[in-house]
Amino acid sequence: MAVKSDIEIAREATKQQIQDIGAKLDIPSEHLLPYGHDKAKVSQAFIDSVQDRPDGKLILVTAINPTPAGEGKTTTTVGLGDGLNRIGKKAAICIREASLGPCFGMKGGAAGGGYAQVVPMEEMNLHFTGDFHAITSAHNLLSAMIDNHIYWGNDLDIDLRRVVWRRVLDMNDRALRDIVTSLGGVANGFPRQAGFDITVASEVMACLCLATDLEDLQKRLGDIIVAYRRDRSPVFARDIKADGAMTVLLKDAMQPNLVQTLENNPAFVHGGPFANIAHGCNSVTATTTALKLADYVVTEAGFGADLGAEKFMNIKCRKAGLAPSCVVVVATVRAMKMNGGVAKADLGAENVDAVNAGCANLGRHIENVKSFGVPVVVAINHFISDTDAEVKAVKAYVTSQGSEAILCKHWALGSEGTEELATRVAEIADQDSANFSPIYPDEMPLFEKIETIAKRIYRADEVLADQKIRDQLRQWEEAGYGHLPVCMAKTQYSFTTDPTVRGAPTGHSVPVREVRLSAGAGFIVAICGEIMTMPGLPRVPSAEAIMLNDEGQIEGLF
């Protein structure tokens, strides 16, 4: 029998009315703002009304470094949430929204896979409820108002050479990385060098994901530094008087989106920063709301634990006062073999030696996550080509690292395939054995924070940074930003800044080529190696295979 594709499975789903999904979390229908029949936003009034309730247990799902073999982090997040509900727990999941960039590029969608998906899958991976468009519009409104202010006399005395606010677009487009604006004469303004980032890298995205309410959001937006004067003093978005209008554009986007899994369990899908260039976590509002409504909340952090989990712990948890009870690290036998040197074309053949060799990458992530004081369980996301001997090798290795690995078959079986994982995770969470703490204090100097992450998480020997970068960090400390956490922008494929280096390397260097101050979001971005904040499309983009069939259904979206 032919294996059904993710989109075929999603299309056959029996969805419930969104009001019925909300009822499972005791959300009254009048506090659901429906977008069609199967998705809705949760009103701010309801969110405010539940703030005095106790929190449920927070469970983070992260993964090894991604490989072309696939890991299935979102799929496991969804499967674990379904599994917890299957064993009688009141659970919800919290994941990020999908960016159009990877959907039409090479990564694909962000709704899970197989029988562990969130639906409506097609809408989630496309325009959804318009949150990304609102973020793009708010960001570019600020861009337009900066240029307009300069055009009409520049009362703030902005130095045109020091406008740091770039534009954004939710699409991979390398041609827009570096551009010149305002060509064409006096009527078009003053020409200057500029550029685009992808929307998920926008500081507006980060502000929305870290804000607690609209008042906090407007303050964060107003704190954004958009340019500097000749005396190097900062110009803020509030100086341009853009923060109010930006907040208006984001009013609806600030409210979390409620949808459902294939098994009709509640899922919050809200916010979407990438973990390789941003902080990689869903919104604080969605997570904290879910914790008030469910006994267990399963959330994910982007890419490998060296990026997503590190930022979840050091940025999101620090700022939102959150503390995870348990962390699940997702791994696959196939990825272990790739880390052990096996080519993608040869992954179908049993190779226990390669599995053992590749487990070092998994071991590094286990050790790193434990350093935050949180217990770790490994979920082995099962592929049909996995052999008993290979699975046994992974389990034995994880046991040697002081953790346990559980085989999960949620892609094929849904919640039935995660019962064992869900039972163990709930047991660990209920034990309250976690002693969570970020790995560096607020008062540590900024460059030392970068070094701490590079040495403790990446196992680098040193951080390479020009004197100009070190001076810039010191200037920000003197300006009162030294307490901020650091957001590392780095390749997701390796512990190093070289995406081709797999496994668990040591003795390498981390070059920092640029630092950016996200004063509104509340962190410093350190751009490492060759990472780009505006990706490009691959040689054969996914968009080439996406189309409508004769029945008007979407084909090629995965």
MITINU-168108 format. One record per residue: y, x, z of N, C-alpha, C in turn; residue in three letters. Coordinates in steps of 0.1 Angstrom, whole numbers, plus 2048, in hexadecimal, padded with zeros to 3 digits. Each point is the difference from the previous one (the first is absolute). Layout:
BEGIN
YXZYXZYXZALA ...
# end
This chain:
BEGIN
7F480880080C7F880080C809800MET 80A7FD7F880C8087FE8087FF80DALA 80680B80480980080C80D7FB7FCVAL 8057F680880D7FA7FD80B80A804LYS 80B7FF7F880C8088038087FA80CSER 8098088068087FB80B8087F47FBASP 8058007F48097F57FC7F77F37FEILE 7F48027FB7F77F47FE7FC7FA80EGLU 7FE80980A7FC7FB80D80C7F9806ILE 80C8057FF80C7FA8058037F37F9ALA 7FD7FF7F38037F47F97F77F4804ARG 7F48048057F67F68048027FB80EGLU 80A8068078017FE80F8047F1802ALA 7FA7FB80B8047F380580B80180BTHR 80C7FE7FC80B8038098037F3808LYS 80580280C8057F580880F7FF7FEGLN 8057F480380E7FE80180680A80AGLN 80C8057FD80680A8098037FA80EILE 8027F38008037FA80D7F3801809GLN 7F57FF7FA7F38018077FE80E805ASP 80480A7F87FF80E80580980280BILE 80C7FB7FF80A80280B7FB7F980DGLY 7F97F57FF7FB7F980C7F6809808ALA 7F98097F97F6809807807809809LYS 80D8027FE8098088098097F8807LEU 7FE7F38008097F680780E8017FCASP 8028027F380E8007FA8027F17FAILE 8097F98068037F27FB8048007F2PRO 7FC7F67F88038007F280F8007FDSER 8087FB80980F8007FD80680E801GLU 7F880980680580E8007FA8097F5HIS 7F97FA7F77FB8077F48097FC7F4LEU 8058097F98097FE7F57F88037F3LEU 7F97F57FA7F68037F68068057F3PRO 7F88097FA8028047F27F47FC7F9TYR 8007F37FB7F47FA7FA7F67FB80BGLY 7F38007FE7F77FA8097F980A809HIS 80080D7FB7F780A80780880C806ASP 80D7FF80180780B80780D7FA805LYS 80580680B80C7FB80780680B808ALA 80D7FE80280780980A8007F980DLYS 80080980B8007FB80E80F800804VAL 8057F580580E7FF80480480980BSER 80C80580080580980B8017F880DGLN 8027F37FF8017F880C7F3800807ALA 7F57FF7F97F38008067FD80E806PHE 80380A7F87FE80E80580780280DILE 80D7FB80180780280C7FA7F880CASP 7F97F57FD7FB7F780A7F3806807SER 7FA80A7FA7F380580580180E807VAL 80D80580180280D8057FB80380EGLN 7FF7F58087FC80280E7F1800802ASP 7F97FE7F57F18008027FB80E801ARG 7F48018067FA80E8017FB8047F2PRO 7FF80D7FF7FB8067F37F18017FFASP 7FA7FE7F47F28027FE7FE80F7FEGLY 7F48047FC7FC80E7FE8038047F2LYS 80680C7FF8048057F27F680A7FCLEU 7FA7FE7F47F68097FA8068057F3ILE 80080D7FF8058077F47F48047F7LEU 8027FD7F37F68057F680780B7F7VAL 7FA80C80080580B7F87F48057F8THR 80280C7FA7F58057F880180F7FEALA 7F68067F980180E7FC8098017F5ILE 80380C7FB8098027F47FA7F97F4ASN 8077F97F97FB7F87F57FB8097F5PRO 7F57FC7F97FA8077F57FE7F67F5THR 7FD8057F47FD7F77F57F37F8802PRO 7F880480A7F47F98038037F3807ALA 80B7FE8068047F48077FC80080FGLY 8087FA8087FE7FF80F7FF7F1804GLU 8097F87FC8007F28048067FD80DGLY 80C8058038067FE80D8057F2802LYS 8077FA7F68047F28017F47F7800THR 7F68037F87F47F88007F980080ETHR 80080B8067FA80180E8097F980ATHR 80D8017FE8097F88097FD7F1800THR 7FF7FB7F47FD7F27FE7F27FD805VAL 7F68087FD7F37FE8047FF80080FGLY 8078098077FF80080F8077F4806LEU 80B7FC7FA8067F38057F77F47FFGLY 7FA7FF7F47F67F57FE7F480280AASP 7FC80C8027F48038098047FC80EGLY 80C8038058047FC80D8007F0802LEU 8057FA7F67FF7F18007F27FB800ASN 7F88077F87F17FB7FF7F980180EARG 80480A8087F980180D8077F880BILE 8097F77FC8077F780980D805806GLY 80680A7FB80C80580580C7F97F8LYS 80B7FF80680C7FB7FA80880C7FALYS 7FE8027F380680C7FA8087FD7F4ALA 80A8097FE8097FF7F480180E7FAALA 8038017F380280D7FB80F8017FBILE 80580D7FF80D8037FC80080B7F6CYS 8037FD7F380080B7F680E7FF7F9ILE 80180A7F780D8017F97FF7F97F3ARG 80C7FD7FA8017FA7F37FE80B7F5GLU 7FC7FB7F47FD8097F580C8037F8ALA 80280D7FC80A8047F77FC7FE7F2SER 8097FC7F77FC7FF7F27FD80E7FALEU 80680B8067FE80D7FA7F18047FFGLY 7F980080B7F18037FF7F87F67F9PRO 8057F38017F87F57F97FF8037F1CYS 80C8047FA8008037F27FE80F7FDPHE 7FF80880A7FD80E7FE7F2804801GLY 7FB80480B7F28058017F97FC80CMET 8077FC80B7F97FE80D7FA7F2800LYS 8067F67F97FB7F28018077F980BGLY 7FA7F48048067F78097FE80480FGLY 8057F78097FF80480E7FC7F4808ALA 7F67F87FB7FB7F48077F2801804ALA 7FA80C8007F28028047F77FF7F4GLY 7F37FE8027F77FF7F47F37F9804GLY 7F97FC7F67F37FA8018017F3808GLY 7F87FE80B8017F480880880380DTYR 80880A80080980380A80E8017FAALA 8067F57FC80D8007FA8097F6807GLN 80D8027FD80A7F68048047F97F3VAL 8027F38018047F87F580D7F8803VAL 8087FC7F67FD8027F180380E7FBPRO 7F58067FC80080E7FC80A8037F5MET 8007F87F58088037F580F7FF803GLU 8047F680880E7FF80480480B80AGLU 7F780380980380B80980380D7F9MET 7F98037F580180C7F980C8007F6ASN 8067F47FE80B7FF7F780D7FD807LEU 8067F47FF80D7FE8067FF7FA80EHIS 7F57FA8047FD7FB80D80C7F6804PHE 80680380B80B7F780480E8067FETHR 80080A7F880D8067FB80680A80AGLY 7F980480A80680980A80480E7FAASP 7F88057F780480D7FA80C7FE7F7PHE 8017F57F980C7FE7F880C7FF808HIS 7FF7F980C80B7FF80980580E805ALA 7F680980380380D8058068087F5ILE 7FB7FF7F48068077F580E7FC7FDTHR 8037F380180D7FA7FE80A80580BSER 7FB7FF80D80980480A80480F7FFALA 7F58087FD80380F7FE80A8027F5HIS 7FE7FA7F58098037F480D7F9802ASN 8017F580880E7FB80380880B807LEU 7FA80780980780B80780480A7F6LEU 7F78047F780380A7F680D7FB7F8SER 8007F47FC80B7FB7F880D800808ALA 7FF7FC80C80C80080980680E802MET 7F780A80180580D8028088057F3ILE 7FA7FE7F58078037F380D7F87FEASP 7FF7F480480C7F77FF80B805809ASN 7FC80480C80A80580A80780C7FAHIS 7F88097FA80680C7FA8097FD7F5ILE 7FC7F67F88077FC7F480E7FB804TYR 8017F880A80C7F980480880980ATRP 80080D7FF8098088087FA80980AGLY 7F37FD8047F980980980880280EASN 8037F580680780180D7F980780BASP 7F38017FF7F880780A7FF80F7FDLEU 8068047F580080F7FC7F28057FFASP 7F87F97F97F28047FD80080C7F7ILE 7F980A8037FE80C7F77F67FC7F5ASP 8047FF7F47F67FB7F57F48097FFLEU 80280D8047F48098007F67FE80BARG 8047F780A7F87FF80B7FC7F1803ARG 7FF7F87F57FA7F38017F1801801VAL 7FA7FD80B7F28028027F77F37FEVAL 8077F57FD7F97F37FE7FB7FF7F2TRP 7F38007FE7FB7FE7F27FC7F27FEARG 7FE7FC7F37FB7F37FD7F17FF801ARG 7FB7F37FF7F17FF8017FC7F67F6VAL 7F38017FD7F97F77F67F17FF804LEU 7FA7F48017F27FF8047F78027F4ASP 80180C7FA7F78047F580080F7FFMET 7F48057FB80080F7FE8078037F3ASN 80B8088018088037F480680E802ASP 7F980A7FB80480E80280E8037F9ARG 8037F87F680C8037F880D7FD809ALA 7FE7F980B80C7FC80880180980CLEU 7F880A80280180880C80E807801ARG 8058057F580D8068018087FC7F4ASP 80B7FA8028087FA7F680F803802ILE 8087FD7F680F8008028057F27FEVAL 8087FC8098067F27FF80E8007FCTHR 8057F57FC80E7FD7FD8068087F4SER 7F78037F68058057F48077F57F7LEU 8088047F78067F67F780F7FE802GLY 80780880980E7FE8018057FB80DGLY 80D7FF8018077FC80C7FB7F3806VAL 7FD7F67F77FD7F38047F27FF808ALA 7F880A7FE7F38018067FF80880DASN 80B80580480080780D80080F7FEGLY 7FC80780A80080F8007F18057FFPHE 7FE8087F57F28057FE7FC80980BPRO 7F37FE8047FA80880A7F18007FFARG 7FA80B8057F18008007FA7F780AGLN 7F67F97FC7F97F68097F18007FDALA 7FA7F58047F17FF7FE7FB7F4806GLY 7F37FD7FD7F97F48057F4805809PHE 7FD7F980A7F38018077F97F37FEASP 7F38008037F87F38008047F880CILE 8007F37FF8057F780A7F980280ETHR 7F38048007F980280C80580C808VAL 8088097F980580C80780F7FD805ALA 8057F47FD80D7FC80480280080FSER 80B8058058037FE80E8027F2804GLU 8047F77F78007F28027F37FA804VAL 7F58057F87F37FC8037FC80480FMET 80380D8037FD80580D8087F880BALA 80C7FD7FE8087F88097FA7F2803CYS 7FC7FA7F57FA7F28017F3801808LEU 7F880B7FD7F380180780180480ECYS 80A80680480280480E8097F8809LEU 8077F67F980A7F88077F87F5808ALA 8067FC80B7FA7F58098057F27FCTHR 80C7FF7FB8067F37FC80B8037F7ASP 8077F57FB80B8027F780C808805LEU 8037FE80D80B8078067FD80F800GLU 7F38048047FC80E8008008057F1ASP 7FC7F87F78008047F280E8037FBLEU 8097F880380E8027FB80680D807GLN 7FC80280C80580D8077FA80C7F8LYS 7F37FF7FE7F980B7F98068037F2ARG 8037F57F98068017F280E806801LEU 8077FC80A80E8058027FF80F803GLY 7F68058077FF80E8047FB8097F5ASP 7FD7FB7F47FB8087F580C8097FCILE 7FD80D7FE80A8097FB7FF8017F1ILE 80B7FD7F98007FF7F180680B7F9VAL 80980780880880C7F980680880BALA 80780B7FC80780880980E8037FATYR 80A80280980D8047FC80180F7FEARG 80B8057FC80280E7FE7FE80880DARG 8047F980B7FE80780D7F27FE805ASP 7F77FB7F87F27FE8047FE7F580AARG 80A7F88037FE7F48087F97F57F8SER 7F77F98077F87F67F98087F37FDPRO 7FC7FA7F58047F27FC7F47F7801VAL 8027F58087F57F78038017F47F7PHE 7F57F97FF8007F37F88097F6806ALA 80280080D8097F780680F8037FCARG 80380D7FD80D8047FC8037FA7F2ASP 7F57FF7F88027F97F38007F1801ILE 7FD7FB80C7FF7F28037F67F97F8LYS 7F48077FF7F57FA7F87F57FA809ALA 80080480D7F57FC8097FE7F1801ASP 80B7F88007FF7F28027F97F97F4GLY 8058047F47FA7FA7F47F28057FEALA 7FC80C8037F38057FF7F67F8809MET 8057FD80C7F87F880A7FE7F27FATHR 80A7FA7FA7FE7F37FA7F58007F5VAL 80080B7F87F68017F67F2801806LEU 7FF80680C7F38038067FC7F580ALEU 8087F68027FE7F580A7F27FB7FFLYS 7FC7FC7F57F27FA7FE7F580B800ASP 80480B7FA7F680B7FF7FC80580EALA 8097FE80A7FD80580E7F57F8806MET 7FD7F47FC7F67F88067F28037FBGLN 7F78038087F28047FC7F97F67F7PRO 7F88047F77F87F87F77F27FD806ASN 7FC7F48017F37FC8047F77FC7F4LEU 7F48067FF7F77FC7F67F2800807VAL 7F58017F87F37FF8067F68097F9GLN 7F58038077F68087FA7F67F77F8THR 7F78057F97F67F87F97F87F7809LEU 7FF80480D7F97F880A80A7F7808GLU 80C7FF7FB80A7F680580580480EASN 80180D80280580580D80F8057FDASN 8097FF80B80E8027FD80380F7FEPRO 8098027F780480E7FC80F8007FEALA 80780980780F8027FE80180C7F6PHE 8087FE7F680280A7F580F8017FFVAL 80580C80580F80180080480E800HIS 80A8037F780580E7FF7F68097F8GLY 80580B7FB7F78087F880480E7FDGLY 80580880A80380E7FE7F38087FDPRO 8018097F67F58097FE7FF80B80BPHE 7F48048037FF80A80B80280E7FCALA 8008037F280280E7FC80F8037FFASN 8087F67FF80F8027FE8087F880AILE 7FA7F78088077F880A7F67FF80CALA 8037F68097F880080C7F37F87FFHIS 7FD7F97F57F37FC7FD7FA7F5809GLY 8087F88067FB7F58098067F37FDCYS 7F97F58038067F37FE80B7FE80AASN 8067F480080C7FE8087FD7FF80FSER 8098058087FF7FE80E8007F1804VAL 8087F87F98017F28027F27F97FETHR 7F98037F57F37FB7FE7F680480BALA 80080D8037F680580A8037FA80DTHR 80C8008058037FB80E7FE7F1800THR 8037F97F67FD7F18007F17FD800THR 7F98087F87F17FE8007FA80380EALA 80580A8077FB80380D8037F580ALEU 80A7F87FE8037F58097F77F47FDLYS 7FA7FF7F47F97F57FB7F0801800LEU 7FC80D8007F28037FF7FB80980BALA 7F48008037FA80980B7FE80E7FAASP 7FD8017F37FE80D7FA8088007F3TYR 80780A7FD8088027F47FB80D7F9VAL 7FC7FE7F47FB80C7F880B8037F6VAL 80580C80180A8047F67FC80D7FATHR 8078047F57FC80C7F980D8097FEGLU 7FD80D7FF80B8097FC7FC8077F3ALA 80A8037F87FD8057F37FA80D7FEGLY 7F88027F67F980C7FC7F880680BPHE 7FE80D8017F880680A80780180DGLY 7F880280B80680080D80A80B802ALA 80080B7F880A80A80280E7FB7FCASP 8017F67F880C7FA7FC8037F2808LEU 7F87F67FC8027F38057FE7FF80FGLY 7F58048057FE7FF80F80A808808ALA 80380C7FB80A80980780D7F9801GLU 8047F97F580D7F98008007F3808LYS 7F47F97FF7FE7F580880280380FPHE 7FA80B80480180480F80E805803MET 80580A7F880C80780480D7F87FDASN 7FF7F77F680C7F97FC7FF7F1804ILE 7F77F97FB7FF7F18027FE7FD80FLYS 7F58068057FD7FD80E80B80480ACYS 80680C7FD80B80580880C7F7800ARG 8037FB7F580C7F77FE7FE7F2805LYS 7F37FB7FE7FE7F28037F97FE80EALA 7FD80B8077F97FF80D7F27FB7FFGLY 7F98047F57F37FC7FE7F680B804LEU 7F47FC8037F58098047F37FB7FBALA 7F98077F77F37FB7FB7F580280APRO 7F77F78007F58018097F48077FASER 7FF8017F37F58067F98048037F2CYS 7FB80B7FA8038047F37F38007F8VAL 7FF7FA7F47F58017F78038097F5VAL 7F980B7FE8028097F47F57FC7F6VAL 8057FD7F47F77FC7F57FC80C7F8VAL 7F38017FD7FB80B7F77F57FA7F7ALA 7FD8077F67F57FC7F77F780C7FETHR 7F47FE7FD7F780B7FD8048077F3VAL 8057F87F78058057F380B80A802ARG 80A7FC80980B8098027FC80C807ALA 7F67FF8097FB80C8077FA80A7F6MET 7F97FB7F67FA8087F580B8077F8LYS 80B7F87FD80B8067F880780B808MET 8027FE80D80580A8097F780C801ASN 7F37FE7FE7F680A8007FE8077F2GLY 8097FD7F67FF8077F47F97F97F4GLY 7FC7F38027F97F97F580A7FA7F7VAL 7FE8017F38087F97F67FE7F1800ALA 80A7F97FC7FF7F18017F57FB7F8LYS 7FD8067F47F57FC7F87F2801806ALA 7FF80980A7F38038067FE7F980EASP 8097F78038007FA80E7F47F7802LEU 7FA7FB7F57F47F78027F4807804GLY 7FF80D7FF7F380780480180480FALA 7F57FF80780080480E80380E802GLU 80880380A80480E80280480180FASN 7F680180980380180E80880C804VAL 7FD80C7F980780C80380F7FE7FDASP 8047FA7F580E7FD7FD8067F780AALA 7F97F68048057F780B80380880CVAL 7F780880580380880C80C80A7FEASN 8018057F480B8097FD80D7F9800ALA 8007F47FB80D7F87FF8047F980DGLY 7F77FF80A8037F980C80C807808CYS 80380D7FD80A80680780E7F97FFALA 8027FA7F480C7F87FF8017F480AASN 7F57F98017FE7F580980280580ELEU 7FA80B80480180680D80E803804GLY 8088067F780E8038028087F3804ARG 7FD7F67F88077F38037FC7FA80EHIS 7F48018037FB7FB80D80780780BILE 80080E7FF80780880A80F7FD801GLU 8067FE7F580F7FE8008037F2807ASN 7F87F67FC8037F38067FD80080FVAL 7F68078047FD80180F80B807807LYS 8078097F980B80780780B7F7805SER 8017F47FA80A7F68057FB7F880CPHE 7F38038057FB7F980B7F97F37FEGLY 7FC7FE7F37FA7F37FD7F18027FBVAL 7F77F88057F28017FC7FE7FD7F1PRO 7F68067F97FE8007F27F27FB7FDVAL 7FF7F77F67F47FC7FA8018027F1VAL 7F58057FA8008027F27F87F57F9VAL 8077FA7F67F97F67F87FC8067F3ALA 7F38007FD7FB8057F48007F57F6ILE 8098007F78017F57F67F58027F5ASN 7F67F78007F48027F98027FE7F1HIS 7FA8097F87FE7FE7F17F18007FDPHE 7FD7F87F67F27FE7FD7F880D7FDILE 80880A7FC7F980D7FC7FD80980DSER 8057FC80B7FE80880C7F17FF804ASP 7FB80C8047F28008047FF801810THR 7F57FC8057FE80080F80280E805ASP 7FC80A7F980180E80580F804801ALA 8087FB7F680E8048008087F980BGLU 7FD7F38028067F880B7FC80680DVAL 7F48048027FB80680C80880D803LYS 8028087F580880D80280E7FD805ALA 8077F67FA80D7FD8058007FB80FVAL 7F67F88037FF7FB80E7FE80B80ALYS 7F780A7FC7FD80B80880C809802ALA 8088027F680C80880180A7FA809TYR 8027F37FE80A7F98087FC80080FVAL 7F37FF8037FB80180E80380D805THR 7FF80B7F880380E80580E801803SER 8097F87FB80E8008028047F880CGLN 7F67FA8078047F880C8047F17FCGLY 7FD7FC7F48037F27FC7F37FA7FBSER 8027F47FB7F47F97FA8047FA7F2GLU 7F68007F78027FB7F37F87F47FEALA 8057F57F97F97F47FE8007FC7F1ILE 7F57FE7FB7FF7FC7F18057F27FELEU 8097FE7F78067F37FD7FE7FC7F2CYS 7FC7F37FE7FD7FB7F38097F47FDLYS 80C8008038097F57FF8047FD7F1HIS 80080A7F88047FE7F27F67F67FATRP 7F38028037F67F77FA7FD7F4808ALA 80180180E7FC7F580980B7F9807LEU 80C8057FF80B7FA8087FE80480FGLY 8037F680980080280E7F2803805SER 7F57FC7F97F38038047FD80F801GLU 8078077F67FF80E7FF80880880AGLY 8087FA80980880780A7FD7FB80ETHR 7F67F88027FD7FB80E7FF80B80AGLU 7F880B7FC7FE80B80980D807803GLU 8078037F680D8078028097F7809LEU 8027F37FD8097F78077FB80080FALA 7F37FF8037FC7FF80D80380D808THR 7FE80B7FA80380D80780F802802ARG 8087FD7F580F8018028057F780BVAL 7FB7F48008057F780B7FC80580EALA 7F48068017FC80680D80980B804GLU 8038097F780980B80380E7FB803ILE 8057F77F980E7FB8028007F980EALA 7F67F98047FF7F980D7FF80980CASP 7FB80C7FD7FF80A80B80D806804GLN 80B7FE7F880D8068037FF80F803ASP 7F88077F97FF80E80380A8097F9SER 8087FA7F780A8087F880B80580AALA 80580C7FD80B80580780A8067F6ASN 8057F67F88088047F580D807803PHE 80380B7F880D8078018028077F3SER 80D7FF7FB8038087F47FF80F803PRO 7FF8087F57FD80E80280C809802ILE 80C7FA7FF80C80880480A7F7806TYR 80880580980A7F880780D7FF7F8PRO 8087F580480C7FE7F980A80C800ASP 80080780B80A80B8027FC80D7F9GLU 7F58017FA7FC80C7F98098027F4MET 80580C7FD8088027F57F97FC7F3PRO 8087FC7F67FB7FA7F37F680A7F9LEU 80480C7FF7F78097F97F3803807PHE 8017FF80D7F48028087F77F47FEGLU 8067F47FE7F77F47FE7F98017F3LYS 8078057F57F98037F37F580A802ILE 80380B8087F680A8027F47FA808GLU 8027F780A7F67FB8087F67F87F7THR 8057F87F77F87F87F77F88097F6ILE 80780A7FB7FA8097F67F5808807ALA 80280480C7F68098067F57F8807LYS 8037F58077F67F88077F87F77F8ARG 8077FA7F67F97F67F77FB8067F3ILE 8088087F97FC8067F47F980E802TYR 80180580C7FA80D80380680C7F8ARG 80D7FE7FD80780B7F980380B809ALA 80280C7FB80580B80880F800802ASP 8077FB7F680F8018008067F57F8GLU 80D7FD8028087F87F880A8097F9VAL 8017FF7F380A8087F880C7F77FDLEU 80C80480580C7F87FD80C80A7FFALA 8087FE7F680C8087FE8097FF80CASP 80980980180A80080B8097F37FEGLN 8027FC7F48087F57FD7FA7F3807LYS 7F37FF7FF7F97F480680080180FILE 7FE80C80680180280E80E7FD806ARG 80A8047F880E7FE8048037F1800ASP 7FA7F97F58037F27FF7F97F880CGLN 7F58048047F97FA80C80880280CLEU 80680C80280880380C80D7F7800ARG 8067FF7F480C7F77FF7FD7F2804GLN 7F47FB7FC7FD7F28037FD7FF810TRP 7FB80B8057FE80080F80D7FF807GLU 80A8087FB80D8008068077F37FEGLU 7FC7F97F68077F37FD7F97F4808ALA 7F68048087F97F68087F37FA7FBGLY 7FA8067F57F47FB7FA7F4808804TYR 8018098097F58098047F47F9806GLY 8037F48067F57F98077F77F87F6HIS 8038007F37F87F87F67F38067FDLEU 7F67F87FD7F38067FC8018047F1PRO 7F58077FC8008067F27F67F87F8VAL 8047FD7F37F77FA7F77FD80A7F5CYS 7F48057FF7FC80A7F67FD7FA7F3MET 8078047F57FC7FC7F37F880B7FAALA 7F37FD7FD7F680A7FD7F57FA7F7LYS 7FA8087F87F47FA7F97F67FA809THR 7FA7F57FC7F67F98087F28067FEGLN 7FE8087F67F38047FC7FA80C808TYR 8098078087FC80C80780780280DSER 7FA80780980880480C80B80A7FCPHE 7FF8077F580A8097FB80A7F87F8THR 8098087FA8097F97F67FB8027F2THR 7F48057FE7F98027F37F67F57FFASP 8027F67F77F77F47FF7F28047FCPRO 7FD80C7FB7F38047FB7F780680BTHR 80680380C7F980680B7FA7F5809VAL 7F27FF7FF7FA7F68087FA80680CARG 7F87F88087FA80680C80980080CGLY 7FE80B80880880280C80680E800ALA 80A8037F880580D7FE80880480DPRO 80080D80280980680A80780C7FATHR 80A80580880780C7FB80A7FF7F5GLY 8047F37FD8097FE7F580E7FE805HIS 80A7FF7F780E7FE8038047F37FBSER 80A7FA8078067F37FC80F8037FCVAL 8028007F380E8027FB8087F3801PRO 80C8008068097F480180B8037F6VAL 8017F87F580A8037F680D7F8802ARG 7FF7F680980C7F78027FE7F880CGLU 80B7FD8078007F780C80A7F57FDVAL 7FD7F48048097F57FF8017F880DARG 80C7FC8038037F980D8007F17FDLEU 7F67F98057FF7F17FF8057FB80ESER 80E8008018067FC80D7FE7F2803ALA 7FF7F77F67FE7F28037F27FD804GLY 7F68067F97F27FE8037FD80780EALA 80680B8027FE80880C7F680B7FFGLY 8008077F57F780C7FF80680A7F6PHE 7FB80C80180380B7F67F58017F7ILE 8038007F37F58027F680080F7FCVAL 7F48068007FE80E7FC7F87FF7F3ALA 8058047F57F97FF7F37FA80E7FEILE 7F27FF7FF7F880C7FF7FA8027F3CYS 7FF80D7FC7F98037F38067F97F4GLY 7F87FB7F88057FA7F38007F1800GLU 7FF7F980C7FF7F280180D7FA7FAILE 7FE7F47F980B7F97FA8037F3806MET 80C7FD8028047F28068017F67F5THR 7FF8047F37FF7F77F57F48047F8MET 7F47FA8017F48047F98017FE7F1PRO 7F78067F97FF7FD7F17F37F97FDGLY 8007FA7F57F37FA7FB7F680A7FBLEU 7F37FE8027F68097FB7FF7FF7F1PRO 7F88097FA7FE8007F27FB7F37FAARG 7F77FA8087FB7F27FC8037F780CVAL 80C7FA8008047F780B7F77F3800PRO 7FE7FB80C7F97F38028067F57F8SER 80D8017FD8077F57F97FA7FE7F2ALA 7FA80A7FA7FA7FE7F37F57F6800GLU 7F97FE80B7F57F78008037F3807ALA 80C7FE8048047F38078067F67F5ILE 7FA7F48008047F67F67FC7F3805MET 8047F57F87FB7F38027F57FD7F7LEU 7F57F98057F57FD7F78037F27F9ASN 7F77FB7F88027F47F98027F4809ASP 7FC80180C8017F580A80D802808GLU 80880A7FD80C8028087FE80780DGLY 7F48068027FE80780C80380F7FEGLN 80380680B80380F8007F48087FFILE 7FF8097F77F58097FF80580F802GLU 7F880880680380E80180780480DGLY 8047F680880780380D7F580180BLEU 80080C8067F580280A80680580DPHE 
# end
